[in-house]
Amino acid sequence: MKPGTRLKSAACDTEVMVIHAGDGTIECGGVPMGEARPDSPAPLSADFAAGTLIGKRYVDADGKYELLCATPGKGSLSVDGTALVAKEARSGIDPGSAI
């Protein structure tokens, strides 16, 4: 999957843009995501129902995956069943520098 690909959840309203991706299956709500939304929604897994937030980047522990949330939803993101977490923002300010 190449950077810039937009994926849509089959279980909720979540849409993401791929920033980095490896070879696994990107999921939302416990269901694989695709470039097109299915006609009927898949059931949302209770284990992956923490939701997504617009503008947040979601990453895995190894740094192989980074997804940007374009449309929020009720499902949470995962890769092959392993949850992704919101990436922490960097302030860009060195706390030891003098102003």
C-alpha positions as CSV (number, residue, x, y, z in Angstrom):
1,M,0.0,0.0,0.0
2,K,1.5,3.3,-1.0
3,P,1.4,6.6,0.9
4,G,-1.6,8.8,0.1
5,T,-4.0,5.9,-0.2
6,R,-7.3,6.7,1.5
7,L,-9.0,3.8,3.4
8,K,-12.5,3.6,4.7
9,S,-13.9,1.6,7.6
10,A,-16.4,-1.2,6.9
11,A,-17.8,-0.8,10.4
12,C,-18.1,3.0,11.0
13,D,-17.5,6.4,9.5
14,T,-13.7,6.4,10.0
15,E,-11.5,7.3,7.0
16,V,-7.7,7.5,7.1
17,M,-4.9,8.4,4.8
18,V,-1.9,6.1,4.7
19,I,1.4,7.9,5.6
20,H,3.5,4.7,6.1
21,A,2.4,1.1,5.8
22,G,3.9,-2.4,6.0
23,D,2.6,-5.7,4.7
24,G,-0.2,-6.3,7.3
25,T,-3.9,-5.7,7.2
26,I,-5.1,-2.3,8.4
27,E,-8.4,-2.6,10.3
28,C,-10.9,-0.4,12.0
29,G,-13.4,-1.7,14.5
30,G,-11.8,-5.1,14.1
31,V,-12.7,-5.3,10.4
32,P,-10.3,-4.8,7.4
33,M,-10.4,-1.3,5.8
34,G,-10.7,-0.8,2.1
35,E,-10.7,1.9,-0.6
36,A,-14.5,1.6,-0.9
37,R,-17.1,1.5,1.8
38,P,-19.3,-1.6,1.6
39,D,-23.1,-1.3,1.0
40,S,-23.9,-2.6,4.5
41,P,-21.8,-2.0,7.5
42,A,-19.9,-4.8,9.3
43,P,-20.5,-5.2,13.1
44,L,-18.1,-3.2,15.2
45,S,-15.9,-5.3,17.6
46,A,-16.3,-4.3,21.2
47,D,-12.5,-4.7,21.6
48,F,-11.9,-2.1,18.9
49,A,-14.5,0.5,19.7
50,A,-12.5,3.3,21.3
51,G,-13.0,5.6,18.3
52,T,-10.7,7.8,16.2
53,L,-10.2,11.5,16.3
54,I,-9.9,13.8,13.2
55,G,-6.4,15.1,12.5
56,K,-4.7,12.6,14.8
57,R,-1.9,10.3,13.5
58,Y,-2.1,6.7,14.6
59,V,1.1,4.5,14.8
60,D,2.3,1.1,15.7
61,A,5.1,0.4,18.2
62,D,7.6,-0.5,15.5
63,G,7.0,2.6,13.4
64,K,6.0,0.6,10.3
65,Y,2.5,2.1,10.1
66,E,1.3,5.7,10.4
67,L,-2.2,6.7,9.5
68,L,-3.8,10.1,9.5
69,C,-7.5,10.2,10.5
70,A,-9.4,12.3,7.9
71,T,-12.9,11.4,9.2
72,P,-13.6,10.3,12.8
73,G,-15.7,7.3,13.8
74,K,-16.5,4.9,16.5
75,G,-14.0,2.1,15.6
76,S,-10.4,2.1,16.7
77,L,-7.5,1.3,14.4
78,S,-5.4,-1.8,14.3
79,V,-3.1,-3.9,12.1
80,D,-3.5,-7.6,12.1
81,G,-5.4,-7.4,15.5
82,T,-2.8,-5.2,17.2
83,A,-4.1,-1.8,18.3
84,L,-2.5,1.4,16.9
85,V,-2.1,4.4,19.3
86,A,-2.3,8.1,18.8
87,K,1.0,9.7,18.0
88,E,2.2,12.2,20.5
89,A,2.7,15.8,19.1
90,R,6.2,17.3,19.4
91,S,6.2,20.8,20.7
92,G,9.3,21.9,18.7
93,I,10.4,24.0,21.6
94,D,13.6,23.0,23.5
95,P,12.7,23.3,27.2
96,G,16.4,24.2,28.0
97,S,16.6,27.1,25.6
98,A,16.5,30.7,26.6
99,I,13.9,32.9,25.1
